[in-house]
Amino acid sequence: MREASKEIQRINVTVTVDGRKLEVPEGFTVLQASRKSGSYIPTLCYLDNLPNYGGCRLCMVEIKNMRGFPTACTTPVTQGMEIITKTDELQALRRDILELLLTEHPYTCLVCGDKNDCGQYMHSTRKVGVTTGCNFCTSNGDCELQNLVDYLELTDMKFPISYRNVAPVRDNPFYELDYNLCVLCGRCVRICNDERHSKVLAFVQRGNSTLVGTAFNESQKDAGCEYCGACVDVCPTGSLSEKMGSWVGLPDRSISTTCVSCSIGCEMNINTKGERVVNVGPAPGKRTDPPQLCVRGKFVPPDIIHHPARITSPLIKKENRWAEVGWKEAIHYSASHLEQFRGNRFGMIGSAQDTIENNYILQKFARKIMRSNNVDLLSSYPEKELIKNINDYHKVFPPFKVNDITDADTVFLIGSRAYLSHPIIENKIRKAYSNGRQVVAASTHNSRTTDFTSYHTTYSPGGESAFLSLLLFSLARKTKSPAAKEILRQLKDLEIHEAMARCGITPGALKNLSDIIFHSGNTVIIVGDEILRNADCLNSFNALVNLQLLLDGHCRMMFLLDEGNRYGGTYVGMHPYYLAGFDELDDEKTLKKWSHQWQTKLNQTPGYSSDEMIKKINGDGISALFIVGDIPPDKRLSGLSFLVQQNMFFTETSKFANVFFPLTSHFEDSGHIMNLEGELKKNTRVIQPLEGTKPVWQVISEISDGLNETGFNYKQPEDIFTDLCSLIDLTFTSPAKNVSKVKPLTTRSVGNNDLPVSLIIEPNAFHYFGNILSAHIPDMKSIRDEGILFISALISEQLSLIDGKEVNIITGFGKINTTVRINHELEGNIAFFRPTWEHISSIADGINIDQYHIPVKIEDLRND
């Protein structure tokens, strides 16, 4: 996501560039002024929106009454400055610089007199082990060195060659490294340190031996690389090249669309050739200011779209075996069987990474045709009212913008691991910290996020509500407002010592945190999964709202909902309690309105959540399900009479299905999502759907036709969007409602001596439509430590466990066999675990992780 442009009042100065007068803001550099005037100045190390560098010196210019040849990217303009960007002397100096750079880069093809004729004769010789010329380079045709050679008319080299002869790195996840092509421009180092604040890359060694690398010669993973791909995007040569799509050739189209991996909804640029995705990144020739993404947005799309395991033909289970059939037969078969399960026996589970159009159609089909309110999104929150409460909050306090995080005086993170769940928000937090803003955090343990905080305190897993009650109480005692008096009245029975014991915070830590927040003039509170995915989340939510009211308007909140369209999918009715627009099912006026709109009589019985649907599978409960994407496999699915799955891949859940429809990716469909800012963002079709696949809206429309039902004659997603806009308000201009101040409850700790370890569970955000990415993309598996039990030093000492030791995790639901790794950021009896779908049945009673922590016992599997 790019930084929002800010209008700053500046004094303009008049300059002359190559004889052309123009006005530019004071503080502009010569390079910026020249670009505004239309004059080209060559650069190699320059990156937009980063501190001036002046490393390559190719941008030297002449300035009247100034000695020498200053670099345009580091020289600020002054009133009356006269700039000349191109002379014979400048060009000669630039050629000398470029020649020196090329002495350590394979340059033969760059200056070859026959290079313009190579293409028609070299089509079959694209790739060798080490790059030795243009036609063997992944950046051929989109190489800034090629452009510079042409611009500077470099036809020969007068300096001797000194190749590095460094072995290329082929085992790095997602991209390959060939430092024989590196010209030490420093872009990758600067984007990693100054833009992403990851601090992974640096110049190592000295003199002629200088390379880009990591400290202590660590692997990039061990050095903390988050594989955002920013270094690849800015590399001007082929030194950093993506594995996927590198040899497809130059793209012929670049299309902007929206990422659905998390709820930020970042802008992403997709480069395609024909109907194949080449990569996600800047359009050719635009490497100095690429859109910023995370590993999921940058590297997943080409892998997932063109995966060889994608299903491209409908399947029907006949005599307990799958048979490929045509679409017409699969639709007729599904319609004829679904007909038998109208009413409360039918359930629909959708994906929060799907568009609002598709999710609207799913819930409309369930309610209008199947007469059921059993509709939900996978991984719904433990409290059904949570997102409705967040929606009501935003009617009073409009959503906080991601780009405004860097302007807050204080950023308060609570229960957030943004570096994993929302990396671009993490990036803004790091920028705020680097710019001297106050970043404070409260969470169960230290993490990469807390490395960028000025103050961090921990609380015990499960103690969130008690912690927030104490913080609210402490802040209320500092203020004299009517709100403070009311809050103190609500908290008059709060047992301070009991609450402190419950959440494990000390009086000193509580005072420090409340003092920081109280004295901040502009605070943003960023709320993560430890608060939201918690059985006590509504109490914590109300405590946070009251905390904001105490700060008298100097505070705003941001809720880190998980997948890209969690808010939008719920808003358009994929929820067992609410129709589109959060209209409530138990309201007679609402039911009458929607019954009239859809020309039917709606069922008034509240529906089940996705978890409850699975638990209710039996003869008198849920008998038929329609699932979009994948869900954790659950043996109770075998009790269904009929199961339809629409997905890109055949999974363990598919084994329980009766019909399988191949699904398009969201890159092959169009529509909209609503992000955590409440912004409606467009999802643009990038390529045509893979032959044999169909989007959700089309399959549902065809099944509806098969059932002889009306109201689903949609021909394209735009028809659904038009229908939606006529029914509900998508601009969030509803009248404001008062946010009620509810007393936060202090939950009591329930001891369990049999399960003494508190296991923190990370909800798996690394999936696409429920398909776990590590199961489909080997590189993703190599960077994700899934299925490994991370334990504190205390647990390691108590159980005499070392790294790699095999153990059992005993839970209240089952047992998991895994290996351990000691993590010194964990303290006390706390362990950490990243589950895949296969682990869910052992840590939850259903398909959703409705608690971010559970009590467990660790059992050492010792050899006799």
Summary of the structure (lengths in Angstrom):
residues: 864
radius of gyration: 29.4
end to end distance: 55.1
largest distance: 90.7
contacts: 2904
relative contact order: 0.10
helix: 33%
strand: 19%
